Amino acid sequence: MSTSESAKAQPAQGKLGVMVVGMGAVATTLIAGVEAVRKGLAKPIGSLTQMGTIRLGKRTDNRTPLIKDFVSLASLDDIVFTGWEIFPDNMYEAAAHAAVLDGEHLKSIKPFLEQIKPMPAVFDQHYVKRLHGTHVKQGKNKCDLAQQVRADIQNFRSTVDRVVVIWTGSTEIFLEPTAVHQTLASFEKGLVDNDPGIAPSQIYAYAALKEGVPFANGAPNLTVDLPCMVELSKQTGAPICGKDFKTGQTFMKTVLAPAFKSRMLGLHGWYSTNILGNRDGEVLDDPESFKTKEESKLGALEHILQPELYPDLYKNIYHKVRINYYPPRGDNKEGWDNIDIFGWLGYPMQIKVDFLCRDSILAAPLALDLVLFLDLAQRTPELKHIGIQEWLSFYFKSPQSAPGLYPEHDLFIQSMKLKNTLRHIQGEDLITHLGLEYYD
């Protein structure tokens, strides 16, 4: 395969501005972590863009560069952070409150974190019942609020070379698409009319895409997975992708379920429960917000296992997900799974998984990779105007795909799709793992 030099990504020159929506546990862990890496205090563990390699050519060619050396990604030294938050705390205060990183770790980068102060945020308690924002924008309607966010983006963009916006805020109540979401014209009219189907996350997405800025959604909110947002993304050349970072329990599901399917092992039921005590846990204690998360977490198994193709194995799976708010646990989430499988002649077996994870520690490197890859996509002519970046499904519980196309949830297929996309845009042969040429 060959790719002309003009089709490859433009160089990542200058500063990349990263605007985070919500300066809570994930955002503070991301930003503090990037600064710690820049100062040589830590390694970017968990980040594919920083530590991952990519094989090129045959296994015998011994060409395995780091991904960050293979494609033109922004350097961590060139990233500048800002963002919005419904509370006025600076980044150091917010990180201390989130209590993901220990005090000594934060102290070493305290001056850097203290200088990052949030802009007032778009907030409406109707969409996040358990939070009470005090640092919020005021406007006559949702259109006015969107214009204020656009002005924030414009002002920040005047100080950097490129911008990416990423939602690291809370989970909003469950919403379904309505008439207001079907076209860009109907959405813009809905902004003026204060349509209740337009939540704050959609206002941020609209503002970013309208400014030609890529947008990533780390929560399960109905945000860019809408016809109007896909239309706007293609129109302005601002890439979009899936939603809800694939961190703990769903990460394990997208590893284990493909293994069962590859061995033709049946599944009777999968019971999942979570205990967490951070702000995310508090928000998800509200049934309406939990419904949004539940829909995101339930989708992976059916798409991976394809019960319509394997009814004897997967037709009647009982799949249950629970999330329990338990303040003493803080950000250290426990995800417990009981899996009832069956094998030869239908004999039953069980697998139990107890994942004692640190939710924001898992999410932060995903957020970093997404902003760097979305920036790459916008600098790549072949990717810029297609809208949905399905090759970034690797990072999401709810991958986004073209209308009428089922999303791919299998982590290993997602990984291959991501790396083959990078090979493709750089003019390298795709890797199929066929390997017959070694045995001629």
C-alpha positions, -999 to +999 in steps of 0.1 A: +000+000+000+013+035-007+002+068+006+013+100-010+032+125+011+004+150+007-021+125+022-001+120+053-007+140+085+006+175+086+034+178+111+024+185+148+040+219+150+035+244+178+013+241+209-017+218+213-044+232+236-064+207+255-097+220+270-112+196+295-149+199+305-150+190+342-119+193+363-126+164+386-108+131+393-100+121+357-090+156+345-068+163+375-051+129+372-045+134+335-031+169+339-010+162+370+003+130+353+014+148+321+033+173+342+049+146+363+060+129+331+073+161+316+094+167+348+108+132+347+090+122+379+070+093+365+065+072+334+033+074+312+022+039+320-010+029+303-006+053+274-004+036+240+008+068+223+037+072+248+048+036+255+033+015+227+051+001+196+039-008+162+052-036+140+059-027+104+064-053+077+073-089+083+083-103+117+117-109+103+121-073+094+126-062+130+109-029+124+090-020+156+092+018+163+074+035+191+040+048+179+050+084+189+080+081+166+061+065+137+033+091+134+034+128+140+019+132+174+021+163+196+049+162+221+038+162+258+060+193+261+038+211+237+005+205+255-013+234+272-043+228+295-074+248+304-110+240+309-144+245+326-157+234+360-188+240+380-167+247+411-141+275+413-112+254+428-079+256+409-064+224+396-043+217+427-073+222+450-094+200+427-068+173+426-064+173+464-102+170+468-104+142+443-077+123+464-066+101+435-029+111+438-012+113+471-001+146+487+036+142+481+030+135+445+009+166+441+032+187+461+060+182+436+039+199+409+018+222+430+029+255+414+020+242+379-015+229+390-023+261+410-020+283+379-047+263+361-080+279+371-113+269+355-136+290+334-173+290+345-191+260+332-224+253+314-245+235+341-281+226+347-289+205+377-318+189+358-292+168+340-270+159+370-292+157+400-266+151+427-243+181+420-248+217+430-227+239+407-216+273+420-192+284+392-216+284+362-224+305+331-256+325+328-274+330+296-308+339+282-310+305+264-289+275+254-279+292+222-264+321+243-245+295+265-232+278+234-219+311+220-201+318+254-184+284+251-174+292+215-159+325+227-139+306+254-125+283+227-117+312+204-099+331+231-078+300+241-071+291+205-055+326+200-028+314+225-020+280+209-018+264+175-045+237+177-072+227+201-090+195+212-120+194+237-126+164+259-155+158+282-142+145+316-173+156+335-201+137+352-227+114+337-259+131+327-294+117+330-305+092+304-317+108+272-328+094+238-326+112+205-356+133+195-366+154+165-342+182+177-312+159+171-320+149+136-304+178+117-281+206+124-308+232+116-333+215+141-306+214+168-297+251+163-334+260+166-335+238+197-307+258+213-327+290+208-359+273+221-342+258+252-352+223+240-350+199+271-334+172+248-302+194+247-280+186+277-249+206+286-225+180+271-243+186+237-238+223+241-200+218+245-199+194+216-218+218+194-195+247+203-163+227+197-174+212+164-188+246+152-153+260+158-138+231+139-123+215+171-123+177+177-144+165+206-141+134+227-166+122+252-154+103+283-189+098+298-219+078+285-239+109+278-259+113+246-236+139+231-220+134+196-237+101+188-264+121+170-272+128+133-268+166+138-234+162+154-222+138+127-234+163+101-216+192+118-184+171+123-182+164+086-190+200+077-163+216+097-137+188+096-137+183+133-133+145+142-155+128+167-155+093+182-173+071+208-182+077+244-174+065+279-138+055+286-133+018+286-115+015+320-122-013+345-150-038+343-160-033+307-123-035+298-122-069+313-155-079+295-140-070+261-110-092+269-129-122+283-159-124+261-138-127+228-119-155+245-151-174+252-164-169+217-131-179+201-133-212+220-170-217+214-177-218+251-213-209+261-225-183+285-256-185+308-251-153+327-228-124+337-235-105+369-214-073+374-214-050+404-193-020+412-184-002+445-169+033+442-170+065+463-158+094+442-179+121+426-187+098+398-201+073+423-222+100+439-236+111+406-244+075+395-263+070+428-291+089+410-312+064+391-315+086+360-277+090+357-272+053+364-295+045+335-272+063+312-242+043+325-261+010+325-269+013+288-232+019+280-220-010+301-246-035+288-239-031+251-206-048+248-215-085+253-243-087+227-222-072+200-191-093+208-210-127+212-234-123+183-262-144+197-281-144+164-251-164+149-246-186+179-280-192+195-270-225+212-243-206+231-255-170+237-292-166+229-305-163+264-277-146+284-288-130+317-267-099+320-270-076+350-250-045+360-250-027+393-232+003+406-232+011+443-220+044+459-198+037+489-179+068+500-151+051+520-138+035+488-131+069+471-116+066+436-104+030+443-133+011+426-140-025+430-155-043+401-168-078+408-180-102+381-196-136+384-196-154+350-215-186+344-202-204+314-207-239+300-186-262+279-185-297+263-219-315+265-233-284+284-214-289+316-214-257+337-184-238+350-178-205+368-153-176+366-151-149+392-132-117+387-125-091+414-108-061+399-096-037+426-089-008+402-082+029+404-107+043+380-090+076+372-055+060+370-070+038+342-089+067+325-061+093+324-039+077+298-069+069+277-078+106+277-042+115+268-042+091+239-075+103+226-066+140+225-033+132+207-050+108+182-079+132+175-053+160+169-036+136+145-069+128+127-076+165+121-041+169+106-047+139+083-066+148+050-081+113+047-095+113+082-104+149+088-138+150+070-151+115+076-165+126+110-166+094+131-132+080+139-141+044+143-105+034+146-105+049+181-132+024+193-103+008+214-109+035+241-146+034+246-174+013+262-197+026+235-178+029+202-194+051+175-198+037+140-214+047+107-252+046+106-264+011+100-231-005+110-228-023+142-199-011+165-169-034+172-164-041+209-137-068+208-106-052+223-083-072+201-101-063+169-102-027+180-064-028+187-057-042+152-081-016+136-063+012+154-028+001+144-037-007+109-052+028+105-019+042+116+000+020+091-025+030+064-021+067+068+017+063+068+017+042+036+028+009+053+015-025+045-014-036+068-007-066+091-030-096+086-010-121+107-015-147+079+022-156+079+022-181+051+052-164+034+074-177+062+068-213+051+073-211+014 
